[in-house]
Structure formats: structure tokens, C-alpha cells
Amino acid sequence: MFFMGDSFRRWQYTSVNNEPDNYKEQGSLEAPDSLGVDIDAWPSKRQRYGMILNAPLFDEIDIPLTSTRLNGTFLEAEPLSIFRQPPSPEVDAAWARIESQRPVPISHEYISAHGKDPARAAKFPESFGFGKEAYIGRIDVFHQIHCLNRLRMHLKDNYDYYYADSDTNNEYHRLHVSHCVYMLLQNLMCTANVDVYPHTWIDAQQNAFPDFSINHKCRDFGAILKYHDDHSVPIEVFGALRRPADFEPLIMNHKFKTIFQWYDNHPDDGDLGTEIL
């Protein structure tokens, strides 16, 4: 069991007016109506998603595999996807729509299946209505999108828009970008898309030019996003949670505490460990 039942509906998320309702906004993806593929004839969900270890969302909902043609054009074709446009409030809203940091409850079994000790995992309070064994989790794809967005914001052409009035010349921002690059690399290597794209001959250069706009088998991200909207806990509610008195915390090392500005409001009492997270 991954999620904890109908009590999640109390946290149902409602989009604000300036957020795009569909992640395929402005032609970022194109899904042909018929490509002659019998999705129902494919193996079971567990077999289809075999690269994911005990991914619990597959037990909770059916995430269709769709035949989707990626938009791999080098030039900015019209209509230009919101995700390729220059920085603006509308662009930020589109990215915010798909990089949610809102947590979802996960089960004791899921914690154990991924090699983690449930005794060291944070839980939601029983007052949330999820039961005694509801642990705090986040769906990984949204963190990956967050990392990609962070890299986008640090691009030279975008940097002044986001950071002109901020001090980003510090270790925290350097480590944040480094973390995001490495997380994306590891996830790309883990899922390792082995679809092969063709090349064609063009009159603008002598060698063959790649055609990235091929059909792929894609998980229906819209289904994942909707489920997350319906079942996640608001970020401000999550942010107000505090450690239970009987939970022994991990002791972080000095560098971690310095980077996260712990010593700005707390004395350096010498209580240091080796944890970095």
C-alpha cells in the first residue's frame, strides 16, 4: 500500500488561475491520435516499468503508456512551447506547475523496500488522518524537474532575471547546482532511454543532421500530475511540521550546518556527526 485512502482528499490541490492546467502547454509535446500501437497488449504494469524498484504509484493508479512524438526541433518553431520561452511570470508559473515540492504519504512497506529503516524515517502526525504508519515522501520526477528548472534559471541568458538582486556567490548555490546536475545525470543513466533517433540530409550542412522528433513510449505525465495534485499535502502545512520529541535526529557535520546557516541562530555546541544528506 502506497497512499493511505480517501482522507487525502482533504488536501486536494487547486490550481491558481495563472498556472497552466496541462503540462503539454503550447505544443511542448505532440501525441498523434493513432500510431497503430495496441497498448492493451503490452505486459503488466510491473513488467513495463521494470526499471523502477517497487514503485508504489503503479499499484495505486494505472499510468498509461502513450505514443508521443517529442518536439526536438533546434529552431524555435511556432507555437513556441512555454518551456522554451524567455523568463517571465507566465514561464515561471508553467515550471512551478510541474515541479511541485508537496509531499505525499507513503507506507512502512515502501520505506523498507527501498533499503531504508522506517525507524529513521519521518512520519506525518496522526492528526493528519493518514493513520499511524504514514511516512513523509515525495515523488521523484518532481524533484528532477525542479533540478532542471534550477539549471535553466542559472543559464547565462536567464541569470540576471532571477538573481540580479541576490547573493548567489556562495557555497550553497554552487552545491545546489552541482547536486542538480549530478541527480539528473544519475537518473538519465538509471532510466537509460535506448530509443534511436534517425538522421537526414539537409542543404545547410554537408554531414547528416539528427532528427530528434521521433515517437516514444511515454508515461502519461498528466495522470501522475493529477494524482499528485489530488493526494499531496500543501507545502505550507508540511513546512509547519516539527520533529517529535521522541525522535532521535541525525547529527549533521559542521559543513552542512554552516551551509544551511544553522549557526546564524544556534550556538556551535560541538555536537557534530558525519551525516551530510
VEXDREN-2710 file (C-alpha; in Angstrom, 1 decimal):
% VEXDREN-2710
k/r/px/py/pz
1/MET/0.0/0.0/0.0
2/PHE/1.4/3.4/-1.0
3/PHE/-1.1/6.0/-0.3
4/MET/-3.5/6.0/2.6
5/GLY/-7.0/6.2/1.3
6/ASP/-9.8/8.8/0.9
7/SER/-8.5/11.0/3.7
8/PHE/-6.1/12.5/1.2
9/ARG/-9.0/14.4/-0.4
10/ARG/-8.8/16.9/2.4
11/TRP/-5.5/18.1/0.9
12/GLN/-6.8/18.3/-2.7
13/TYR/-4.8/20.9/-4.6
14/THR/-6.5/23.6/-6.7
15/SER/-4.5/25.3/-9.4
16/VAL/-4.2/29.1/-9.2
17/ASN/-5.5/31.0/-12.2
18/ASN/-2.1/31.8/-13.7
19/GLU/-0.9/28.2/-13.8
20/PRO/-1.3/26.2/-17.0
21/ASP/-3.7/23.2/-16.4
22/ASN/-1.9/21.0/-18.9
23/TYR/1.8/20.2/-18.9
24/LYS/1.6/19.9/-22.8
25/GLU/1.1/23.7/-22.9
26/GLN/1.7/25.3/-26.2
27/GLY/2.7/22.3/-28.1
28/SER/5.6/21.1/-25.9
29/LEU/4.6/17.6/-26.8
30/GLU/2.6/16.2/-29.7
31/ALA/0.7/12.9/-29.3
32/PRO/-0.7/11.5/-32.6
33/ASP/-4.2/10.1/-32.3
34/SER/-3.2/6.7/-33.8
35/LEU/0.1/5.1/-34.4
36/GLY/-1.1/1.5/-34.7
37/VAL/0.0/0.5/-31.3
38/ASP/-2.0/-1.8/-29.1
39/ILE/-1.2/-0.6/-25.6
40/ASP/-3.5/-3.2/-24.0
41/ALA/-1.4/-6.0/-25.5
42/TRP/1.6/-4.8/-23.6
43/PRO/2.9/-6.7/-20.5
44/SER/1.7/-5.9/-17.0
45/LYS/2.5/-2.5/-15.3
46/ARG/5.2/-4.1/-13.2
47/GLN/6.8/-5.6/-16.3
48/ARG/6.5/-2.4/-18.3
49/TYR/8.1/-0.4/-15.6
50/GLY/10.7/-3.0/-14.6
51/MET/13.4/-0.4/-14.1
52/ILE/11.6/1.0/-11.1
53/LEU/12.0/-0.9/-7.9
54/ASN/8.7/-1.3/-6.1
55/ALA/7.4/2.0/-7.4
56/PRO/4.1/2.2/-5.4
57/LEU/2.3/4.6/-7.7
58/PHE/1.9/1.8/-10.2
59/ASP/-0.2/-0.1/-7.6
60/GLU/-2.4/2.9/-6.9
61/ILE/-3.3/4.1/-10.4
62/ASP/-2.9/3.0/-14.0
63/ILE/-0.4/5.2/-15.7
64/PRO/-0.9/4.8/-19.4
65/LEU/1.9/4.4/-21.9
66/THR/1.2/6.9/-24.7
67/SER/2.7/7.1/-28.1
68/THR/4.2/10.6/-28.1
69/ARG/6.3/12.4/-30.6
70/LEU/8.8/14.6/-28.9
71/ASN/9.4/18.1/-30.2
72/GLY/13.2/18.0/-30.8
73/THR/13.4/20.9/-33.2
74/PHE/16.6/23.0/-32.9
75/LEU/14.9/26.2/-34.0
76/GLU/12.1/27.7/-32.0
77/ALA/9.1/26.7/-34.1
78/GLU/5.7/28.3/-33.6
79/PRO/3.8/28.0/-31.4
80/LEU/6.8/28.1/-29.1
81/SER/6.5/25.9/-26.0
82/ILE/6.2/27.8/-22.8
83/PHE/9.2/25.8/-21.6
84/ARG/11.4/27.3/-24.3
85/GLN/10.3/30.9/-23.8
86/PRO/12.4/33.6/-22.1
87/PRO/11.9/34.2/-18.4
88/SER/8.5/35.7/-17.4
89/PRO/5.9/35.3/-14.8
90/GLU/4.0/33.0/-17.2
91/VAL/7.0/30.8/-17.8
92/ASP/7.7/30.6/-14.0
93/ALA/4.1/29.6/-13.4
94/ALA/4.4/26.8/-16.0
95/TRP/7.5/25.4/-14.4
96/ALA/6.0/25.8/-10.9
97/ARG/3.0/23.7/-12.1
98/ILE/5.2/20.7/-12.8
99/GLU/8.0/20.9/-10.1
100/SER/5.8/20.7/-7.0
101/GLN/7.6/20.1/-3.7
102/ARG/4.4/19.0/-1.9
103/PRO/4.9/15.7/0.0
104/VAL/2.7/12.6/-0.1
105/PRO/2.2/9.9/2.5
106/ILE/3.9/6.6/1.9
107/SER/3.8/3.3/3.7
108/HIS/6.0/1.4/6.1
109/GLU/6.4/-1.3/3.4
110/TYR/7.6/1.2/0.8
111/ILE/10.3/2.6/3.2
112/SER/11.6/-0.9/3.8
113/ALA/11.5/-2.0/0.2
114/HIS/13.9/0.8/-0.7
115/GLY/16.5/-0.1/1.8
116/LYS/15.6/2.5/4.4
117/ASP/15.0/2.0/8.1
118/PRO/11.4/3.0/8.9
119/ALA/12.6/3.9/12.4
120/ARG/14.8/6.7/10.9
121/ALA/12.1/8.0/8.5
122/ALA/9.8/11.0/9.3
123/LYS/6.1/10.4/9.7
124/PHE/3.0/12.6/9.3
125/PRO/1.3/13.2/12.7
126/GLU/-1.8/11.1/13.2
127/SER/-3.8/14.3/13.3
128/PHE/-3.5/14.4/9.5
129/GLY/-5.8/11.5/9.3
130/PHE/-3.5/9.2/7.4
131/GLY/-3.1/6.6/10.2
132/LYS/-0.2/5.7/12.4
133/GLU/2.2/4.5/9.7
134/ALA/2.1/7.3/7.2
135/TYR/5.6/8.4/6.3
136/ILE/6.6/11.6/4.5
137/GLY/7.6/11.1/0.9
138/ARG/8.0/13.0/-2.4
139/ILE/7.6/11.7/-5.9
140/ASP/11.0/11.8/-7.6
141/VAL/10.1/13.1/-11.0
142/PHE/9.1/16.4/-9.5
143/HIS/12.5/16.8/-7.9
144/GLN/14.2/16.0/-11.2
145/ILE/12.1/18.7/-12.9
146/HIS/13.0/21.1/-10.0
147/CYS/16.7/20.4/-10.7
148/LEU/16.2/21.0/-14.4
149/ASN/14.4/24.3/-13.7
150/ARG/17.3/25.3/-11.3
151/LEU/19.8/24.8/-14.2
152/ARG/17.5/26.8/-16.5
153/MET/17.5/29.7/-14.1
154/HIS/21.3/29.6/-13.9
155/LEU/21.8/29.9/-17.6
156/LYS/23.7/32.9/-18.6
157/ASP/20.8/34.4/-20.5
158/ASN/18.4/33.9/-17.6
159/TYR/20.7/34.6/-14.6
160/ASP/20.1/38.3/-14.2
161/TYR/16.3/37.9/-14.4
162/TYR/16.3/35.6/-11.4
163/TYR/19.4/36.6/-9.4
164/ALA/20.2/40.2/-10.2
165/ASP/19.4/41.2/-6.6
166/SER/20.6/38.1/-4.9
167/ASP/23.9/37.0/-3.5
168/THR/24.5/33.7/-5.2
169/ASN/28.3/33.8/-5.0
170/ASN/28.3/31.3/-2.1
171/GLU/28.7/27.7/-1.4
172/TYR/25.0/26.9/-1.0
173/HIS/24.2/28.0/-4.6
174/ARG/27.2/26.2/-6.0
175/LEU/26.3/23.0/-4.3
176/HIS/22.7/23.3/-5.3
177/VAL/23.6/23.4/-9.0
178/SER/26.2/20.7/-8.6
179/HIS/23.6/18.5/-6.8
180/CYS/21.0/19.1/-9.6
181/VAL/23.5/18.3/-12.4
182/TYR/24.5/15.0/-10.7
183/MET/21.0/14.0/-9.8
184/LEU/19.8/14.4/-13.4
185/LEU/22.9/12.5/-14.7
186/GLN/22.2/9.6/-12.4
187/ASN/18.5/9.5/-13.3
188/LEU/19.3/9.6/-17.0
189/MET/21.7/6.8/-16.6
190/CYS/19.3/4.8/-14.5
191/THR/16.4/5.0/-16.9
192/ALA/18.7/5.0/-19.9
193/ASN/16.4/5.7/-22.8
194/VAL/17.6/3.4/-25.7
195/ASP/15.2/4.8/-28.4
196/VAL/17.2/5.5/-31.5
197/TYR/16.7/8.7/-33.5
198/PRO/17.4/8.9/-37.2
199/HIS/19.4/11.4/-39.3
200/THR/18.5/13.1/-42.6
201/TRP/20.4/15.1/-45.3
202/ILE/19.9/18.8/-45.3
203/ASP/21.2/21.6/-47.6
204/ALA/22.6/23.7/-44.8
205/GLN/25.5/21.4/-43.9
206/GLN/27.4/18.5/-45.5
207/ASN/27.0/15.8/-42.9
208/ALA/23.8/14.1/-41.9
209/PHE/21.7/16.1/-39.4
210/PRO/19.9/14.4/-36.5
211/ASP/16.1/14.3/-36.4
212/PHE/15.2/14.2/-32.7
213/SER/11.4/14.4/-33.2
214/ILE/10.6/10.7/-33.0
215/ASN/7.8/8.7/-31.4
216/HIS/8.4/7.5/-27.9
217/LYS/6.6/5.3/-25.4
218/CYS/6.0/7.8/-22.6
219/ARG/4.3/7.6/-19.2
220/ASP/1.3/9.8/-19.1
221/PHE/2.8/12.6/-17.0
222/GLY/-0.7/14.3/-16.9
223/ALA/-2.0/11.3/-14.9
224/ILE/0.9/11.4/-12.5
225/LEU/0.5/15.2/-12.1
226/LYS/-3.3/14.9/-11.4
227/TYR/-2.8/12.2/-8.8
228/HIS/-0.1/14.2/-7.1
229/ASP/-2.4/17.3/-7.1
230/ASP/-5.2/15.2/-5.5
231/HIS/-3.2/13.5/-2.8
232/SER/-0.3/15.7/-1.8
233/VAL/-0.1/17.8/1.4
234/PRO/0.2/21.6/1.0
235/ILE/3.7/22.8/1.3
236/GLU/2.9/25.3/4.0
237/VAL/1.4/22.5/6.1
238/PHE/4.4/20.4/5.6
239/GLY/6.7/23.3/6.4
240/ALA/5.0/23.8/9.8
241/LEU/5.8/20.2/10.9
242/ARG/8.4/19.8/13.6
243/ARG/10.3/16.8/14.9
244/PRO/8.6/14.7/17.6
245/ALA/10.2/14.9/21.0
246/ASP/10.9/11.1/21.0
247/PHE/12.7/11.1/17.5
248/GLU/16.5/11.0/17.8
249/PRO/17.7/13.2/14.9
250/LEU/20.6/12.5/12.6
251/ILE/23.6/14.6/13.7
252/MET/24.9/16.6/10.7
253/ASN/28.5/17.6/10.1
254/HIS/29.9/21.1/10.6
255/LYS/30.0/22.0/6.9
256/PHE/26.3/21.0/6.4
257/LYS/25.3/23.2/9.4
258/THR/27.4/26.1/8.1
259/ILE/26.0/26.0/4.6
260/PHE/22.4/25.8/5.9
261/GLN/23.1/28.7/8.2
262/TRP/22.4/26.7/11.4
263/TYR/25.0/28.7/13.3
264/ASP/23.3/32.0/12.4
265/ASN/20.7/31.3/15.1
266/HIS/22.2/28.5/17.1
267/PRO/25.5/28.2/19.1
268/ASP/28.2/25.9/17.9
269/ASP/28.0/23.4/20.8
270/GLY/30.4/20.9/19.2
271/ASP/27.6/18.4/18.7
272/LEU/28.8/17.1/15.3
273/GLY/28.4/13.9/13.3
274/THR/29.3/12.6/9.9
275/GLU/25.8/12.9/8.2
276/ILE/25.6/15.1/5.1
277/LEU/22.4/14.0/3.2
END
